[in-house]
């Protein structure tokens, strides 16, 4: 059996070893999931799924420290944030249980025309079939929960391919499901190469693909899926924030700071572009730089660390190149701007980089926040909307009309008012539009996506 070593992003130390599946083994996993779905005699009734998920939440709650260490070790997210991730994952399981009790159909009107007389009709939900989940590195445990748990909740067998940098969390989730009583075949984790991942996404035995990762890969897989496969894609954004002159500066600095530097900026809705009215731009930029300069950077397992390493050293090289390009194009470094080590980069604030700089046009996915001065709110909105991404955005203002103007005009699937772009709770709809993705995630919404609506029409002379 082939295996790969999993290493810490901070120092490269080996933190685990996992099986590495061949394409043939991935195909076997798909076949098992498909056979499990077709085995109607052994389908899991809803009450049994609830029992299993309740046990999963119980097991996870008893292992918070172990799961936190697992997430942090392989993913590089600081201990304090990895612990929050684990608690969110536990809550995600509970949300799925709650959502099951709210899953219902409706009556479809009949009898109001001669052709529909003597009939009654109702809709109900059925599992869509086999779910293929391709996951990302940045929230290895909670993303797995968001992709696997909704599938199990609605009765779909699921095969998850975690990121090769962070596979242990998804594997552990599958183990916990089996410890909780889930029969073999219902949840499988396969760590494999790109060919195995493409097979998983495009197999005609797969009925739903949930993908979290880069836009290039997601849109490619979307073009290759089998006919009839439903797809949900979650890519990145280049999250814009607009700060009006009446904004509460004392409140917005820690908010934007957290939204920009949480997990070293490796979040699909991290604050990246902050458009600040010229009357307060210097003050906001200076205070944000001061906030960033005081963040503790280092080993993610140190409880005092606030910003950990990037996922690999090549990403540090890339961020360094992008920041250097921003400098050559007129951007002013207010703090940071340099690598700390092979794996860590300084939290960086850049003032007025050019609109065509990479840090202004592409998702940095690193600890870099750009501040731009503007004169008129409409100008700021136009600049915020100039990219082909549309995910979460934000506006800071005390003026309700300006807040509503930004909500109406900003490209995004969610617009935060007086909060940072990375805000999320796991029951809200979450996903990008345009180049940023397709469909919406969130526990409840994923469960809806993983079901089909079926209608029953009954004809009877007594109706």
MINUTI-402122 format. One record per residue (C-alpha): x, y, z; residue in one letter; residue number from 1. Coordinates in steps of 0.25 Angstrom, whole numbers, m for minus. Layout:
<recs>
[rec [X, Y, Z], "A", NUM]
...
</recs>
This chain:
<recs>
[rec [0, 0, 0], "X", 1]
[rec [5, 14, m4], "X", 2]
[rec [6, 25, 7], "X", 3]
[rec [9, 39, 7], "X", 4]
[rec [15, 47, 19], "X", 5]
[rec [7, 59, 24], "X", 6]
[rec [16, 71, 29], "X", 7]
[rec [14, 83, 37], "X", 8]
[rec [14, 96, 29], "X", 9]
[rec [22, 103, 40], "X", 10]
[rec [35, 94, 41], "X", 11]
[rec [33, 83, 31], "X", 12]
[rec [33, 72, 42], "X", 13]
[rec [25, 60, 39], "X", 14]
[rec [12, 60, 47], "X", 15]
[rec [5, 47, 40], "X", 16]
[rec [5, 37, 29], "X", 17]
[rec [m8, 34, 21], "X", 18]
[rec [m11, 24, 10], "X", 19]
[rec [m9, 29, m4], "X", 20]
[rec [m20, 23, m13], "X", 21]
[rec [m18, 19, m28], "X", 22]
[rec [m28, 22, m39], "X", 23]
[rec [m33, 8, m38], "X", 24]
[rec [m35, 9, m23], "X", 25]
[rec [m43, 22, m25], "X", 26]
[rec [m52, 15, m35], "X", 27]
[rec [m54, 4, m25], "X", 28]
[rec [m58, 14, m15], "X", 29]
[rec [m68, 20, m25], "X", 30]
[rec [m73, 6, m28], "X", 31]
[rec [m75, 3, m13], "X", 32]
[rec [m83, 17, m11], "X", 33]
[rec [m92, 14, m23], "X", 34]
[rec [m95, 0, m18], "X", 35]
[rec [m98, 5, m4], "X", 36]
[rec [m108, 15, m10], "X", 37]
[rec [m115, 4, m19], "X", 38]
[rec [m116, m5, m7], "X", 39]
[rec [m130, m1, m3], "X", 40]
[rec [m132, m12, 7], "X", 41]
[rec [m120, m7, 15], "X", 42]
[rec [m123, 8, 14], "X", 43]
[rec [m122, 16, 26], "X", 44]
[rec [m135, 21, 32], "X", 45]
[rec [m136, 36, 36], "X", 46]
[rec [m136, 32, 51], "X", 47]
[rec [m124, 24, 50], "X", 48]
[rec [m116, 35, 43], "X", 49]
[rec [m120, 44, 54], "X", 50]
[rec [m115, 34, 64], "X", 51]
[rec [m102, 33, 57], "X", 52]
[rec [m100, 48, 56], "X", 53]
[rec [m103, 50, 70], "X", 54]
[rec [m92, 40, 74], "X", 55]
[rec [m83, 47, 64], "X", 56]
[rec [m85, 61, 72], "X", 57]
[rec [m83, 53, 85], "X", 58]
[rec [m70, 47, 80], "X", 59]
[rec [m65, 60, 75], "X", 60]
[rec [m68, 68, 87], "X", 61]
[rec [m60, 58, 95], "X", 62]
[rec [m48, 60, 87], "X", 63]
[rec [m47, 75, 85], "X", 64]
[rec [m32, 76, 88], "X", 65]
[rec [m28, 64, 80], "X", 66]
[rec [m36, 70, 68], "X", 67]
[rec [m31, 84, 70], "X", 68]
[rec [m16, 78, 70], "X", 69]
[rec [m19, 70, 57], "X", 70]
[rec [m25, 82, 50], "X", 71]
[rec [m14, 92, 54], "X", 72]
[rec [m3, 82, 52], "X", 73]
[rec [m6, 79, 37], "X", 74]
[rec [m13, 92, 33], "X", 75]
[rec [m4, 103, 40], "X", 76]
[rec [m16, 110, 46], "X", 77]
[rec [m13, 115, 60], "X", 78]
[rec [m17, 107, 71], "X", 79]
[rec [m28, 118, 76], "X", 80]
[rec [m34, 118, 62], "X", 81]
[rec [m33, 103, 60], "X", 82]
[rec [m41, 101, 73], "X", 83]
[rec [m52, 110, 68], "X", 84]
[rec [m52, 102, 55], "X", 85]
[rec [m54, 89, 63], "X", 86]
[rec [m66, 95, 71], "X", 87]
[rec [m72, 100, 58], "X", 88]
[rec [m71, 86, 53], "X", 89]
[rec [m78, 80, 65], "X", 90]
[rec [m89, 91, 63], "X", 91]
[rec [m90, 87, 48], "X", 92]
[rec [m93, 73, 52], "X", 93]
[rec [m104, 78, 61], "X", 94]
[rec [m109, 87, 50], "X", 95]
[rec [m111, 76, 41], "X", 96]
[rec [m119, 68, 51], "X", 97]
[rec [m128, 80, 53], "X", 98]
[rec [m129, 83, 38], "X", 99]
[rec [m134, 68, 36], "X", 100]
[rec [m146, 71, 45], "X", 101]
[rec [m150, 83, 36], "X", 102]
[rec [m149, 76, 23], "X", 103]
[rec [m163, 75, 17], "X", 104]
[rec [m170, 76, 4], "X", 105]
[rec [m183, 83, 1], "X", 106]
[rec [m197, 81, m5], "X", 107]
[rec [m198, 84, m20], "X", 108]
[rec [m212, 90, m23], "X", 109]
[rec [m221, 80, m31], "X", 110]
[rec [m236, 80, m34], "X", 111]
[rec [m238, 95, m38], "X", 112]
[rec [m238, 90, m53], "X", 113]
[rec [m246, 79, m59], "X", 114]
[rec [m234, 72, m64], "X", 115]
[rec [m228, 72, m50], "X", 116]
[rec [m241, 67, m43], "X", 117]
[rec [m241, 55, m34], "X", 118]
[rec [m226, 57, m30], "X", 119]
[rec [m217, 61, m19], "X", 120]
[rec [m202, 64, m20], "X", 121]
[rec [m191, 65, m10], "X", 122]
[rec [m176, 67, m11], "X", 123]
[rec [m165, 61, m3], "X", 124]
[rec [m150, 60, m2], "X", 125]
[rec [m141, 48, m7], "X", 126]
[rec [m126, 47, m6], "X", 127]
[rec [m120, 50, m19], "X", 128]
[rec [m110, 39, m20], "X", 129]
[rec [m95, 38, m18], "X", 130]
[rec [m88, 50, m14], "X", 131]
[rec [m73, 53, m18], "X", 132]
[rec [m66, 64, m9], "X", 133]
[rec [m53, 70, m13], "X", 134]
[rec [m48, 79, m1], "X", 135]
[rec [m38, 90, 2], "X", 136]
[rec [m27, 91, 12], "X", 137]
[rec [m31, 104, 19], "X", 138]
[rec [m41, 98, 28], "X", 139]
[rec [m38, 83, 28], "X", 140]
[rec [m48, 78, 38], "X", 141]
[rec [m60, 88, 37], "X", 142]
[rec [m60, 88, 21], "X", 143]
[rec [m60, 72, 22], "X", 144]
[rec [m72, 74, 32], "X", 145]
[rec [m79, 83, 22], "X", 146]
[rec [m77, 74, 11], "X", 147]
[rec [m79, 60, 17], "X", 148]
[rec [m89, 62, 28], "X", 149]
[rec [m101, 68, 20], "X", 150]
[rec [m99, 56, 10], "X", 151]
[rec [m100, 46, 22], "X", 152]
[rec [m112, 54, 28], "X", 153]
[rec [m120, 53, 15], "X", 154]
[rec [m117, 38, 12], "X", 155]
[rec [m106, 40, 1], "X", 156]
[rec [m93, 32, 2], "X", 157]
[rec [m81, 41, 0], "X", 158]
[rec [m66, 40, m4], "X", 159]
[rec [m57, 51, 0], "X", 160]
[rec [m44, 55, m6], "X", 161]
[rec [m37, 64, 4], "X", 162]
[rec [m25, 73, 0], "X", 163]
[rec [m12, 65, 0], "X", 164]
[rec [m6, 75, 9], "X", 165]
[rec [m17, 73, 20], "X", 166]
[rec [m23, 59, 18], "X", 167]
[rec [m23, 55, 33], "X", 168]
[rec [m35, 63, 37], "X", 169]
[rec [m45, 57, 27], "X", 170]
[rec [m40, 43, 29], "X", 171]
[rec [m42, 45, 44], "X", 172]
[rec [m56, 50, 41], "X", 173]
[rec [m59, 37, 34], "X", 174]
[rec [m54, 29, 45], "X", 175]
[rec [m62, 36, 55], "X", 176]
[rec [m75, 34, 46], "X", 177]
[rec [m71, 19, 46], "X", 178]
[rec [m69, 19, 61], "X", 179]
[rec [m83, 25, 63], "X", 180]
[rec [m89, 13, 55], "X", 181]
[rec [m89, 17, 41], "X", 182]
[rec [m88, 5, 32], "X", 183]
[rec [m76, 3, 23], "X", 184]
[rec [m78, 9, 9], "X", 185]
[rec [m86, 21, 14], "X", 186]
[rec [m74, 30, 16], "X", 187]
[rec [m60, 29, 10], "X", 188]
[rec [m48, 37, 9], "X", 189]
[rec [m38, 36, m3], "X", 190]
[rec [m25, 43, m3], "X", 191]
[rec [m21, 42, m18], "X", 192]
[rec [m14, 50, m29], "X", 193]
[rec [m21, 59, m39], "X", 194]
[rec [m25, 48, m48], "X", 195]
[rec [m32, 41, m37], "X", 196]
[rec [m39, 54, m33], "X", 197]
[rec [m44, 56, m47], "X", 198]
[rec [m49, 42, m48], "X", 199]
[rec [m57, 44, m35], "X", 200]
[rec [m63, 57, m40], "X", 201]
[rec [m67, 52, m54], "X", 202]
[rec [m71, 38, m51], "X", 203]
[rec [m85, 35, m57], "X", 204]
[rec [m88, 28, m43], "X", 205]
[rec [m87, 41, m36], "X", 206]
[rec [m99, 50, m35], "X", 207]
[rec [m94, 62, m28], "X", 208]
[rec [m81, 69, m28], "X", 209]
[rec [m77, 78, m17], "X", 210]
[rec [m64, 85, m20], "X", 211]
[rec [m56, 95, m11], "X", 212]
[rec [m43, 100, m17], "X", 213]
[rec [m37, 108, m28], "X", 214]
[rec [m46, 114, m39], "X", 215]
[rec [m37, 108, m50], "X", 216]
[rec [m39, 94, m45], "X", 217]
[rec [m54, 96, m41], "X", 218]
[rec [m58, 101, m55], "X", 219]
[rec [m50, 90, m62], "X", 220]
[rec [m57, 79, m54], "X", 221]
[rec [m71, 86, m56], "X", 222]
[rec [m68, 85, m71], "X", 223]
[rec [m65, 70, m70], "X", 224]
[rec [m76, 64, m60], "X", 225]
[rec [m85, 54, m65], "X", 226]
[rec [m99, 58, m71], "X", 227]
[rec [m109, 60, m60], "X", 228]
[rec [m98, 62, m49], "X", 229]
[rec [m102, 74, m40], "X", 230]
[rec [m90, 83, m36], "X", 231]
[rec [m87, 93, m25], "X", 232]
[rec [m74, 100, m27], "X", 233]
[rec [m67, 109, m16], "X", 234]
[rec [m56, 117, m21], "X", 235]
[rec [m49, 130, m16], "X", 236]
[rec [m52, 145, m16], "X", 237]
[rec [m44, 158, m15], "X", 238]
[rec [m52, 163, m4], "X", 239]
[rec [m55, 178, m4], "X", 240]
[rec [m58, 187, 8], "X", 241]
[rec [m63, 201, 7], "X", 242]
[rec [m61, 211, 19], "X", 243]
[rec [m69, 223, 19], "X", 244]
[rec [m64, 236, 26], "X", 245]
[rec [m75, 234, 37], "X", 246]
[rec [m70, 220, 40], "X", 247]
[rec [m66, 216, 55], "X", 248]
[rec [m51, 215, 53], "X", 249]
[rec [m49, 209, 67], "X", 250]
[rec [m58, 198, 64], "X", 251]
[rec [m54, 195, 49], "X", 252]
[rec [m39, 193, 51], "X", 253]
[rec [m39, 180, 59], "X", 254]
[rec [m51, 175, 51], "X", 255]
[rec [m43, 178, 37], "X", 256]
[rec [m31, 173, 44], "X", 257]
[rec [m37, 160, 48], "X", 258]
[rec [m44, 158, 34], "X", 259]
[rec [m31, 161, 27], "X", 260]
[rec [m20, 153, 35], "X", 261]
[rec [m28, 141, 41], "X", 262]
[rec [m21, 129, 36], "X", 263]
[rec [m11, 137, 30], "X", 264]
[rec [m21, 142, 20], "X", 265]
[rec [m23, 128, 14], "X", 266]
[rec [m38, 129, 14], "X", 267]
[rec [m47, 131, 2], "X", 268]
[rec [m54, 143, 7], "X", 269]
[rec [m42, 149, 14], "X", 270]
[rec [m42, 165, 14], "X", 271]
[rec [m32, 169, 3], "X", 272]
[rec [m37, 182, m3], "X", 273]
[rec [m41, 193, 7], "X", 274]
[rec [m46, 206, 0], "X", 275]
[rec [m45, 217, 10], "X", 276]
[rec [m51, 231, 8], "X", 277]
[rec [m39, 241, 6], "X", 278]
[rec [m43, 249, 18], "X", 279]
[rec [m40, 238, 28], "X", 280]
[rec [m31, 229, 19], "X", 281]
[rec [m18, 232, 25], "X", 282]
[rec [m23, 230, 39], "X", 283]
[rec [m30, 217, 36], "X", 284]
[rec [m17, 212, 28], "X", 285]
[rec [m8, 216, 40], "X", 286]
[rec [m16, 209, 50], "X", 287]
[rec [m18, 196, 42], "X", 288]
[rec [m3, 196, 40], "X", 289]
[rec [m1, 197, 55], "X", 290]
[rec [m11, 186, 58], "X", 291]
[rec [m4, 177, 48], "X", 292]
[rec [10, 180, 53], "X", 293]
[rec [6, 175, 67], "X", 294]
[rec [1, 162, 63], "X", 295]
[rec [9, 150, 68], "X", 296]
[rec [14, 141, 56], "X", 297]
[rec [20, 127, 57], "X", 298]
[rec [17, 113, 61], "X", 299]
[rec [2, 110, 60], "X", 300]
[rec [3, 100, 72], "X", 301]
[rec [7, 112, 81], "X", 302]
[rec [m5, 117, 88], "X", 303]
[rec [0, 131, 87], "X", 304]
[rec [1, 131, 72], "X", 305]
[rec [m9, 139, 64], "X", 306]
[rec [m4, 137, 50], "X", 307]
[rec [2, 124, 46], "X", 308]
[rec [10, 120, 34], "X", 309]
[rec [5, 119, 19], "X", 310]
[rec [2, 105, 15], "X", 311]
[rec [15, 103, 8], "X", 312]
[rec [28, 110, 5], "X", 313]
[rec [25, 113, m10], "X", 314]
[rec [13, 121, m5], "X", 315]
[rec [22, 130, 3], "X", 316]
[rec [31, 132, m10], "X", 317]
[rec [18, 135, m18], "X", 318]
[rec [13, 145, m7], "X", 319]
[rec [27, 152, m7], "X", 320]
[rec [27, 153, m22], "X", 321]
[rec [13, 160, m22], "X", 322]
[rec [17, 170, m11], "X", 323]
[rec [30, 173, m18], "X", 324]
[rec [22, 176, m31], "X", 325]
[rec [12, 185, m23], "X", 326]
[rec [24, 193, m18], "X", 327]
[rec [29, 195, m32], "X", 328]
[rec [15, 199, m37], "X", 329]
[rec [15, 210, m26], "X", 330]
[rec [9, 203, m14], "X", 331]
[rec [14, 208, m1], "X", 332]
[rec [17, 198, 10], "X", 333]
[rec [12, 203, 23], "X", 334]
[rec [16, 190, 31], "X", 335]
[rec [22, 177, 27], "X", 336]
[rec [25, 174, 13], "X", 337]
[rec [36, 163, 16], "X", 338]
[rec [37, 149, 19], "X", 339]
[rec [40, 145, 33], "X", 340]
[rec [45, 131, 30], "X", 341]
[rec [43, 120, 19], "X", 342]
[rec [29, 118, 24], "X", 343]
[rec [24, 131, 30], "X", 344]
[rec [21, 145, 24], "X", 345]
[rec [19, 158, 31], "X", 346]
[rec [5, 163, 33], "X", 347]
[rec [6, 174, 22], "X", 348]
[rec [m2, 186, 19], "X", 349]
[rec [0, 193, 6], "X", 350]
[rec [m5, 207, 3], "X", 351]
[rec [m11, 211, m11], "X", 352]
[rec [m4, 200, m20], "X", 353]
[rec [m8, 201, m34], "X", 354]
[rec [m21, 196, m39], "X", 355]
[rec [m14, 186, m49], "X", 356]
[rec [m5, 181, m38], "X", 357]
[rec [m6, 166, m35], "X", 358]
[rec [m10, 169, m21], "X", 359]
[rec [m21, 178, m26], "X", 360]
[rec [m27, 168, m37], "X", 361]
[rec [m24, 154, m32], "X", 362]
[rec [m27, 147, m19], "X", 363]
[rec [m14, 148, m10], "X", 364]
[rec [m18, 137, m1], "X", 365]
[rec [m7, 142, 9], "X", 366]
[rec [m6, 152, 20], "X", 367]
[rec [m7, 165, 11], "X", 368]
[rec [m17, 176, 12], "X", 369]
[rec [m18, 187, 2], "X", 370]
[rec [m24, 201, 6], "X", 371]
[rec [m28, 210, m5], "X", 372]
[rec [m33, 225, m4], "X", 373]
[rec [m45, 229, m11], "X", 374]
[rec [m53, 242, m12], "X", 375]
[rec [m67, 238, m16], "X", 376]
[rec [m75, 225, m11], "X", 377]
[rec [m80, 222, m25], "X", 378]
[rec [m65, 222, m30], "X", 379]
[rec [m62, 212, m18], "X", 380]
[rec [m73, 203, m22], "X", 381]
[rec [m69, 203, m37], "X", 382]
[rec [m54, 200, m33], "X", 383]
[rec [m59, 189, m24], "X", 384]
[rec [m67, 183, m35], "X", 385]
[rec [m57, 183, m46], "X", 386]
[rec [m53, 169, m44], "X", 387]
[rec [m59, 156, m49], "X", 388]
[rec [m61, 151, m35], "X", 389]
[rec [m73, 152, m26], "X", 390]
[rec [m73, 146, m12], "X", 391]
[rec [m75, 154, 1], "X", 392]
[rec [m72, 169, 2], "X", 393]
[rec [m74, 179, 13], "X", 394]
[rec [m77, 194, 16], "X", 395]
[rec [m74, 202, 29], "X", 396]
[rec [m84, 214, 31], "X", 397]
[rec [m94, 220, 41], "X", 398]
[rec [m102, 225, 29], "X", 399]
[rec [m114, 215, 26], "X", 400]
[rec [m115, 221, 12], "X", 401]
[rec [m101, 219, 9], "X", 402]
[rec [m101, 205, 15], "X", 403]
[rec [m113, 201, 7], "X", 404]
[rec [m107, 207, m6], "X", 405]
[rec [m94, 198, m4], "X", 406]
[rec [m103, 186, m1], "X", 407]
[rec [m110, 188, m14], "X", 408]
[rec [m99, 192, m23], "X", 409]
[rec [m87, 183, m18], "X", 410]
[rec [m85, 170, m25], "X", 411]
[rec [m86, 159, m15], "X", 412]
[rec [m95, 148, m10], "X", 413]
[rec [m94, 154, 4], "X", 414]
[rec [m91, 169, 8], "X", 415]
[rec [m87, 171, 22], "X", 416]
[rec [m91, 185, 29], "X", 417]
[rec [m81, 189, 39], "X", 418]
[rec [m74, 175, 40], "X", 419]
[rec [m63, 169, 32], "X", 420]
[rec [m64, 161, 19], "X", 421]
[rec [m60, 148, 26], "X", 422]
[rec [m72, 147, 35], "X", 423]
[rec [m79, 134, 34], "X", 424]
[rec [m88, 125, 43], "X", 425]
[rec [m91, 111, 38], "X", 426]
[rec [m106, 112, 36], "X", 427]
[rec [m105, 124, 26], "X", 428]
[rec [m104, 122, 11], "X", 429]
[rec [m90, 123, 7], "X", 430]
[rec [m84, 123, m7], "X", 431]
[rec [m79, 131, m19], "X", 432]
[rec [m85, 136, m32], "X", 433]
[rec [m79, 139, m45], "X", 434]
[rec [m64, 134, m45], "X", 435]
[rec [m65, 131, m30], "X", 436]
[rec [m74, 119, m31], "X", 437]
[rec [m87, 112, m33], "X", 438]
[rec [m98, 109, m24], "X", 439]
[rec [m99, 112, m9], "X", 440]
[rec [m93, 104, 3], "X", 441]
[rec [m96, 104, 18], "X", 442]
[rec [m101, 92, 25], "X", 443]
[rec [m116, 94, 22], "X", 444]
[rec [m114, 99, 7], "X", 445]
[rec [m104, 87, 4], "X", 446]
[rec [m115, 77, 10], "X", 447]
[rec [m125, 84, 0], "X", 448]
[rec [m115, 82, m12], "X", 449]
[rec [m113, 68, m8], "X", 450]
[rec [m127, 64, m10], "X", 451]
[rec [m137, 63, m21], "X", 452]
[rec [m152, 67, m20], "X", 453]
[rec [m162, 56, m24], "X", 454]
[rec [m176, 58, m26], "X", 455]
[rec [m187, 48, m23], "X", 456]
[rec [m201, 50, m30], "X", 457]
[rec [m212, 41, m25], "X", 458]
[rec [m225, 40, m33], "X", 459]
[rec [m238, 35, m26], "X", 460]
[rec [m253, 37, m29], "X", 461]
[rec [m255, 41, m15], "X", 462]
[rec [m246, 53, m16], "X", 463]
</recs>
